[in-house]
Amino acid sequence: MSTLRNKVQLIGNVGQDPTITDLEKGKRVARFTMATNEHYKNSEGERVTNTEWHTIIAWGKLADIIEGFVTKGKEVAIEGKLTSRSYEDKEGNKKYVTEVVASEILLLGGGDNNTTE
């Protein structure tokens, strides 16, 4: 069970085209948002959809794969770990961010580009 301590698995749709950033010493990072949907029936029997948005971060070769194949609207499965960090904005206010650092991605389809793996 020790391998399950901080593990996240999500299936959803990419909310925006990924942003790829080239850092020093050849490091690359990809960043995009992903929407996951939960469906249930309320007390009146109506179907309700609850959408959650997640920020996904990927490094190295995974960032290269994301750059080549992941576009807005594409359905993907992500596996990774949950991370939290804080920073100060331009006005000096402390902001807190929770992100998923991806270790694996599976292209499921959907969106404009139906690349199959």
C-alpha positions in Angstrom: 0.0 0.0 0.0 2.9 2.4 0.3 2.9 3.0 -3.4 -0.7 4.4 -3.1 0.0 7.2 -0.7 -0.2 10.1 -3.2 -1.7 8.8 -6.4 -4.2 10.6 -8.6 -6.0 9.1 -11.6 -8.3 11.4 -13.7 -10.2 11.0 -16.9 -11.5 14.1 -18.5 -11.3 16.7 -21.3 -8.5 19.2 -21.9 -9.8 22.7 -21.3 -7.1 24.6 -23.2 -4.2 23.9 -25.5 -1.2 23.0 -23.4 1.4 25.7 -22.7 5.0 24.4 -23.2 7.8 26.2 -21.4 11.5 25.6 -22.1 13.6 26.0 -19.0 17.3 26.1 -18.3 19.5 23.1 -19.1 17.0 21.7 -21.6 14.2 21.0 -19.2 10.6 21.3 -20.5 7.3 21.6 -18.7 3.8 21.3 -20.1 0.8 22.9 -18.3 -2.9 22.6 -19.1 -6.3 22.5 -17.5 -8.5 19.4 -17.5 -12.2 19.1 -16.7 -13.7 16.0 -15.0 -17.5 15.5 -14.8 -19.6 13.8 -12.1 -23.2 12.9 -12.9 -26.0 12.3 -10.4 -29.7 12.7 -10.0 -31.0 15.3 -7.5 -34.0 14.9 -5.2 -36.4 15.8 -8.1 -34.9 13.0 -10.3 -33.1 15.5 -12.6 -29.7 14.6 -14.0 -27.1 17.0 -12.6 -23.5 17.4 -13.9 -20.8 18.7 -11.6 -17.6 19.8 -13.4 -14.3 20.1 -11.5 -11.2 21.8 -13.1 -7.7 20.5 -12.5 -4.3 22.0 -13.4 -2.0 19.4 -14.9 1.8 19.7 -15.0 4.1 17.4 -16.9 7.9 17.4 -17.2 10.5 16.1 -19.7 9.5 13.5 -22.3 5.9 13.6 -21.2 5.8 17.3 -22.0 7.1 16.5 -25.5 4.3 13.9 -25.9 1.7 16.4 -24.7 3.0 19.1 -27.1 2.6 16.8 -30.0 -0.7 15.1 -29.3 -2.8 16.9 -26.7 -5.2 19.7 -27.8 -8.2 21.5 -26.3 -11.2 19.2 -26.1 -9.2 15.9 -26.3 -10.2 13.2 -23.8 -7.2 12.0 -21.8 -6.5 9.8 -18.8 -3.8 11.2 -16.4 -2.0 9.4 -13.6 0.3 11.4 -11.2 0.5 12.9 -7.8 -1.1 15.8 -6.1 1.1 18.7 -5.2 0.5 22.0 -3.4 2.5 25.2 -3.4 2.2 28.9 -2.6 3.4 32.1 -4.3 3.0 35.8 -4.0 1.0 37.6 -6.8 2.0 41.1 -8.2 0.1 42.8 -5.3 2.0 40.8 -2.7 -0.9 38.5 -1.8 -0.1 34.9 -0.9 -1.8 32.5 -3.3 -2.2 28.7 -2.8 -2.3 26.3 -5.7 -3.0 22.6 -5.9 -1.8 20.8 -9.1 -1.5 17.3 -10.5 2.0 16.4 -11.6 1.5 13.8 -14.3 3.6 10.7 -14.6 1.6 9.0 -17.3 -0.9 10.1 -20.0 -3.3 8.0 -22.1 -4.9 9.6 -25.2 -8.5 8.4 -25.3 -9.9 10.4 -28.2 -12.5 13.1 -28.6 -11.8 16.7 -29.5 -10.7 17.8 -33.0 -7.7 15.5 -33.3 -8.7 11.8 -33.0 -5.2 10.4 -32.8 -5.2 6.8 -31.6 -2.4 5.2 -29.7 
